[in-house]
Amino acid sequence: MGLKDLRKQSAPIPPDGEDKEAQIQAFIAGAPVTTAKSVKRKRKPKATYKRLTFSLSESVEKDILKLSRVPRTFAINKSQVVRAGVLALMEMDRAVLLAVLERAVKGESAELSETMVDEE
């Protein structure tokens, strides 16, 4: 068995004595009618992010940078630190949340303890 047997059998071509139109139609009839449909994999939709600009004091920016350096087993950027802060605020009791928000409105900066930064 050679590679010749693997080819698709073509439609018989009429002898040269017939007209050209019949030869063309016979050639077209041998062509595949449809192509195989490609299977599309469903992709997980990517999260959409909205770019925002915040006005933060230099001390708050430094606090965010310090927080991003706390984890030793994984990397985290400033946006992820802010996202984690929002998650932590969402999990707080209402009274504690209001107290924290009031501190933020008054401009108190939450200082990181040195033990938090030095923990491994």
ZIHU-V481274 format. One record per helix or strand of 2 or more residues. SS is the DSSP state (2 for helix, 1 for strand). FROM is the first residue (numbers start at 0). LEN is the number of residues. Records with the same first field share a line. If there is no record, write none. Layout:
BEGIN
SS=FROM-LEN + FROM-LEN
END
This chain:
BEGIN
2=2-4 + 19-10 + 57-11 + 77-14 + 93-13 + 113-5
END
